[in-house]
Amino acid sequence: MSTRPRARPGPHRLRVGVSALGFLGLFVLVIVVSSGFSGSAGRTVPATHRVSTAATLAPAAGPSALSPWTNLTSGLTNQPAGRFSGAATWDANDSEVVLFGGIPGGGGALRTTWTFANGSWKAGTPHSLTTANSPSARWGAALAYDASDRYVVLFGGRSIQGGLLSDTWTFSAGTWTNVTNSTVGAPPGRANASIAYDPAVSAVVMFGGRSPTSLFNDTWEYHSARWTSVGASVPTPTNTPSHRSGASLAFLSSANALVLFGGTGFQFGTYSPLSDTWLFQTTGWQSIVPPHMPTARAMAALAPLPNGTILLYGGVGAGGPVADTWLFDGADWKNVSTSVGAAPSARSASAVAPVTLSGTNGYILLFGGNGPTSTYSDTWEVGASLLELTGGIARPAALDVNQSTNLSIVGFGPSAPLTYSWSSMPSGCTSTATAVGARLACVPPAPGNFTAIVSMNGTGAGSPVTASIPFVVNALPAISAIRVSPFPAVLGNGFLTLTVLAHGGTGGLHFSYAGLPPGCSTTDASFLRCAPSAVGTWTVTVAANDSTGASGSANATVVVAASAPAPPNHLLAKLTSPLAIATGVIGVGVVLLIVFALQRRRRLAARGSAPAEEPAEPKAPPPVR
């Protein structure tokens, strides 16, 4: 089988700790050496790359700087649905953890993509998922970041119908791309395979997995749209891990090798958990027997820490889920359960990914898992080498005045104790510290848009870190007016309409109407239209309720008449007004004056037209006597 050229670093050698397991370790190493330690298919391993019992693997830095487990759930605004057998990886190109698929608590399979960055979960887009823009719903898929090609690679898994999948997808900048048809070569379909990126070979390495009826022990590499089988040409118990699924795989920088632990194998006629440790280097697989080992288990969480070690947590053993925490430094496993605080409850098949913050700083993020009686939806971190805060949450993030809200945030880091301080908060707020973070309890008396600022510091941990938590305080619901049309309404003549003008409230308003006339019924709207079936006068009460339970109300009078009233006599109204009366009196006076003037004029005219009388003759004087 052809393989692509790969750089080979100098030899990595094994130190065997001889204790109670010393004779067993020497026996295994003798077998390894005597077998010639064959490499991948088509390769001949040079003598200089063979394992020497005199060589040692330098251990990484000790676990003294390991920060404890911290439950981040109470400080997160959003959370994926609970699940197990989901796949997660750190996407270094987009600086986020990518979570895909899994089995929810009610069974079935999931297909929504979630990302975790800056202390917050976010559901991916598009919301309308199709076979073209997202892998189908599945569980047990293999997911890893390909640092050489700068994208996330997903392979296989098991569908919601239970069938095996063998498709290959890439994920970058929030977009899934189906590259199955453009990828050269492909492993057989499988679920619960082990996968991780190996910088030593600049490729994603995948091992094992299972079908409904069998287990795999083949090894594949993915790089530049090509799957290549790199397993031993003749697999043996000394050059290849046994057939298994659900083994844990992660890169150990101090050994420049991938470390594989445990899984479920088929032994003595039954499926059972395993407890062996293997290294995968450019020379192939190598079994090692450290002085101490975790108990046999499968589906454990395994990821590298910033201090150069790898951390193993949980899994399912012969007696069910376990909850212990182990570190491996390349030479030995160490149980650190008593020094990392309260760990997540016992579980297996959790989604786990290392988070890189800057340089070699970061932490391990763990989500969900399958417990003895339930499926989990909590988010945890461990091993933080820098101070970090979750995004924080206000519960509720929108409320009415004089209602209460609680702002919560969770901090974590390498030093303790952690201290918190709040600023830019409205009146009515009181801050308190909690076991895993800080809390701000508020009963704001006035509406507004607020952003509370929280600052966290740790002893000797450098500059404090800050985060902001926004929330909205709304005025109480209120009704400013109710418009009734027509007024009055006429029985059997058209519709009655009520229009409500309302404001304030949180989460939208819901309406109800009481005291309506017959023929009208309530509706959840600010507009009501009906045809009354009776004559009368009613007092209608309208209530507006918001999502918090607060309400406001107002009344309106509705009149329904038997017939339309006679239209008003506007002319009579005008004639009987004081101004009209005064105007009338003046008018009558003027008319009388005019009539009098005309009559006088006629009399005068009549006089001027009569004939003049002749002068009377003088009377004779009386006779003289």
Secondary structure as UniProt FT lines:
FT   TURN            20..21
FT   HELIX           22..34
FT   TURN            35..36
FT   TURN            41..42
FT   HELIX           47..49
FT   TURN            53..54
FT   HELIX           63..65
FT   STRAND          70..71
FT   HELIX           73..75
FT   STRAND          83..84
FT   STRAND          87..91
FT   TURN            92..95
FT   STRAND          96..100
FT   STRAND          103..104
FT   TURN            105..106
FT   STRAND          113..117
FT   TURN            118..119
FT   STRAND          120..123
FT   TURN            131..133
FT   STRAND          138..139
FT   STRAND          142..146
FT   TURN            147..150
FT   STRAND          151..159
FT   TURN            160..161
FT   STRAND          164..172
FT   TURN            173..174
FT   STRAND          175..178
FT   TURN            180..182
FT   STRAND          194..198
FT   TURN            199..202
FT   STRAND          203..210
FT   STRAND          215..222
FT   STRAND          226..229
FT   TURN            237..239
FT   STRAND          244..245
FT   STRAND          248..252
FT   TURN            253..256
FT   STRAND          257..267
FT   TURN            268..269
FT   STRAND          270..281
FT   TURN            282..283
FT   STRAND          284..288
FT   STRAND          297..298
FT   STRAND          301..304
FT   TURN            306..307
FT   STRAND          310..313
FT   STRAND          316..317
FT   TURN            318..319
FT   STRAND          320..321
FT   STRAND          325..328
FT   STRAND          333..335
FT   HELIX           337..339
FT   STRAND          351..358
FT   TURN            359..360
FT   STRAND          361..370
FT   STRAND          375..382
FT   STRAND          388..389
FT   STRAND          393..395
FT   STRAND          398..400
FT   TURN            401..402
FT   STRAND          405..409
FT   STRAND          411..412
FT   STRAND          418..423
FT   TURN            427..428
FT   STRAND          429..434
FT   TURN            435..436
FT   STRAND          437..442
FT   STRAND          448..458
FT   TURN            459..460
FT   STRAND          465..474
FT   STRAND          478..485
FT   STRAND          489..490
FT   TURN            491..492
FT   STRAND          496..503
FT   STRAND          509..514
FT   TURN            518..519
FT   STRAND          527..530
FT   STRAND          536..546
FT   TURN            547..548
FT   STRAND          551..561
FT   HELIX           570..575
FT   HELIX           578..608
//
